[in-house]
Amino acid sequence: MNRAQPLEGKTALVFGVASEDSIAWAIAQELAAQGARIILGYQFRYHSRMLQLAPKLPNLVSYQRCDILKDDECETFFGSLTGPIDIVVHAIAFAPATAYEGRVVETTAEDFSSALLTSAHSLAKLTNFVRPHMAQGGSVIALSYLGGVRVAAMYKVMGVAKAALEALVRELAVDLGRDRIRVNAISAGPIRTLAASGIPELERLLEYNAAVSPMRENVAQSDVADCAAFLASDGSRMITGQTIYVDGGYSIVGVPDHTI
Ligand SMILES: NC(=O)c1ccc[n+]([C@@H]2O[C@H](COP(=O)([O-])OP(=O)(O)OC[C@H]3O[C@@H](n4cnc5c(N)ncnc54)[C@H](O)[C@@H]3O)[C@@H](O)[C@H]2O)c1
C-alpha cells in the first residue's frame, strides 16, 4: 500500500543540518518522506558532511551555504530561490563556549548578543527573507528547549535565548497571521547532537530526563520530526504562536516519583 503523502506539492526550506544526528536532518527526512521538496541551507564549516548527506534525501531540490549572520551569503541564498516556499524549519542555535563558563551574572555583552542574535533574532531574519516566497502562506517551525521557560542547569545564556525565541514565535505569529503564515516552536527534550555536546554534563542530563519523564525514555530526533511534519501540514492549519513540547512529558513533572 502506498504511504499517504500529506506534504505532496509543498516545498520546505530547512536550516540546521550539521550532521546525521541533527534534529534538522531528521525533520528534512520526514518532510521528504511525506512528499515535500527540500532545500537545505547550511553553514560552510559543515560542507564536507553536507556533500555526503544531502544526496541521500529524496526530493532534494538544492543545498547551498548560508550562514544566517552573514548578509552576503543570505543575499546569494535567498536571491537564488525561485518557486514558492510552504515550510520553513529554523533549527539554529549557538552560544560561544565562554558563555557556559563562569557564572550567569558574569555573562559578557558580546556572548549575550552572539547567543541571542544567532539563536533568536535569526528566526525573524530568516522569515523576513523567505516571506516574499510565501504568498500562499505557510508554516514556520523553530526548535526550543525547556530552558526557555525554566532554569535548566548549565544552559545559562541559552535559556535567555530560548525565552526570546519563544516570545518571538508569538510576536511573529500575530504579525504574519494576516499573510496566512503560521509560526510555532517545538520544545524538544534533550537529544545527543553536536550542539548539545557543548552542554556540560549532557550524559547526566539524559539519564535524569529518561528517569523522570512520564514516558520513561528520552526523545529521539524522529519524535521531533513527526511533530514538525504535523506542524508543516494542513492538519495544523489553525495552530500558530505555540510552543509544543515533545519531551516525553518531562516538563509537566514537579516532584519526580522515584518509587516507580
Ligand atoms: N539537542 C537537543 O538536546 C535540543 C533540545 C531542544 C532544542 N534543540 C534545538 O534544536 C536546534 C538544532 O540543534 P541540534 O541539537 O540538532 O544540533 P546541531 O548542532 O545538529 O544543529 C545546530 C545547527 O545550528 C546551525 N547554526 C549555528 N549557527 C548558525 C548560523 N550563524 N547560520 C546558520 N546556521 C547556524 C549549525 O550549523 C547547526 O546545523 C537548535 O535550535 C537547538 O537549540 C536541541
The ligand as an SDF file (V2000), in Angstrom:
LIG
                    3D

 44 48  0  0  0  0  0  0  0  0999 V2000
   19.8280   18.5640   21.0150 N   0  0  0  0  0  0  0  0  0  0  0  0
   18.9990   18.9480   21.9900 C   0  0  0  0  0  0  0  0  0  0  0  0
   19.0390   18.4250   23.1190 O   0  0  0  0  0  0  0  0  0  0  0  0
   17.9880   20.0230   21.7260 C   0  0  0  0  0  0  0  0  0  0  0  0
   16.8580   20.1200   22.5700 C   0  0  0  0  0  0  0  0  0  0  0  0
   15.9350   21.1300   22.3370 C   0  0  0  0  0  0  0  0  0  0  0  0
   16.1330   22.0250   21.2910 C   0  0  0  0  0  0  0  0  0  0  0  0
   17.2450   21.9000   20.4890 N   0  0  0  0  0  0  0  0  0  0  0  0
   17.4040   22.8660   19.4090 C   0  0  0  0  0  0  0  0  0  0  0  0
   17.3670   22.2000   18.1660 O   0  0  0  0  0  0  0  0  0  0  0  0
   18.0240   23.0240   17.2100 C   0  0  0  0  0  0  0  0  0  0  0  0
   19.0020   22.1760   16.3940 C   0  0  0  0  0  0  0  0  0  0  0  0
   20.0660   21.7380   17.2300 O   0  0  0  0  0  0  0  0  0  0  0  0
   20.6370   20.2440   17.2180 P   0  0  0  0  0  0  0  0  0  0  0  0
   20.5650   19.7600   18.6140 O   0  0  0  0  0  0  0  0  0  0  0  0
   20.0400   19.4540   16.1330 O   0  0  0  0  0  0  0  0  0  0  0  0
   22.2050   20.4720   16.9770 O   0  0  0  0  0  0  0  0  0  0  0  0
   23.0690   20.6510   15.6200 P   0  0  0  0  0  0  0  0  0  0  0  0
   24.4190   21.0490   16.0980 O   0  0  0  0  0  0  0  0  0  0  0  0
   22.9610   19.4500   14.7900 O   0  0  0  0  0  0  0  0  0  0  0  0
   22.3510   21.8670   14.8930 O   0  0  0  0  0  0  0  0  0  0  0  0
   22.6040   23.2210   15.2140 C   0  0  0  0  0  0  0  0  0  0  0  0
   22.6550   23.9390   13.8940 C   0  0  0  0  0  0  0  0  0  0  0  0
   22.7190   25.3570   14.0520 O   0  0  0  0  0  0  0  0  0  0  0  0
   23.4180   25.8070   12.9020 C   0  0  0  0  0  0  0  0  0  0  0  0
   23.8830   27.1760   13.0640 N   0  0  0  0  0  0  0  0  0  0  0  0
   24.5270   27.7250   14.1230 C   0  0  0  0  0  0  0  0  0  0  0  0
   24.8570   29.0000   13.8340 N   0  0  0  0  0  0  0  0  0  0  0  0
   24.4050   29.2450   12.5630 C   0  0  0  0  0  0  0  0  0  0  0  0
   24.4540   30.3570   11.7090 C   0  0  0  0  0  0  0  0  0  0  0  0
   25.0660   31.5020   12.0670 N   0  0  0  0  0  0  0  0  0  0  0  0
   23.8810   30.2600   10.4730 N   0  0  0  0  0  0  0  0  0  0  0  0
   23.2790   29.1150   10.0770 C   0  0  0  0  0  0  0  0  0  0  0  0
   23.2140   28.0110   10.8390 N   0  0  0  0  0  0  0  0  0  0  0  0
   23.7760   28.0850   12.0810 C   0  0  0  0  0  0  0  0  0  0  0  0
   24.5820   24.8500   12.7960 C   0  0  0  0  0  0  0  0  0  0  0  0
   25.1760   24.9150   11.5010 O   0  0  0  0  0  0  0  0  0  0  0  0
   23.8800   23.5340   13.0540 C   0  0  0  0  0  0  0  0  0  0  0  0
   23.4480   22.9560   11.8380 O   0  0  0  0  0  0  0  0  0  0  0  0
   18.6840   24.1580   17.9870 C   0  0  0  0  0  0  0  0  0  0  0  0
   17.8330   25.2970   17.9580 O   0  0  0  0  0  0  0  0  0  0  0  0
   18.7330   23.5950   19.3960 C   0  0  0  0  0  0  0  0  0  0  0  0
   18.7970   24.5890   20.3950 O   0  0  0  0  0  0  0  0  0  0  0  0
   18.1650   20.9160   20.6810 C   0  0  0  0  0  0  0  0  0  0  0  0
  1  2  1  0
  2  3  2  0
  2  4  1  0
  4  5  1  0
  4 44  2  0
  5  6  2  0
  6  7  1  0
  7  8  2  0
  8  9  1  0
  8 44  1  0
  9 10  1  0
  9 42  1  0
 10 11  1  0
 11 12  1  0
 11 40  1  0
 12 13  1  0
 13 14  1  0
 14 15  2  0
 14 16  1  0
 14 17  1  0
 17 18  1  0
 18 19  2  0
 18 20  1  0
 18 21  1  0
 21 22  1  0
 22 23  1  0
 23 24  1  0
 23 38  1  0
 24 25  1  0
 25 26  1  0
 25 36  1  0
 26 27  1  0
 26 35  1  0
 27 28  2  0
 28 29  1  0
 29 30  1  0
 29 35  2  0
 30 31  1  0
 30 32  2  0
 32 33  1  0
 33 34  2  0
 34 35  1  0
 36 37  1  0
 36 38  1  0
 38 39  1  0
 40 41  1  0
 40 42  1  0
 42 43  1  0
M  CHG  2   8   1  16  -1
M  END
$$$$
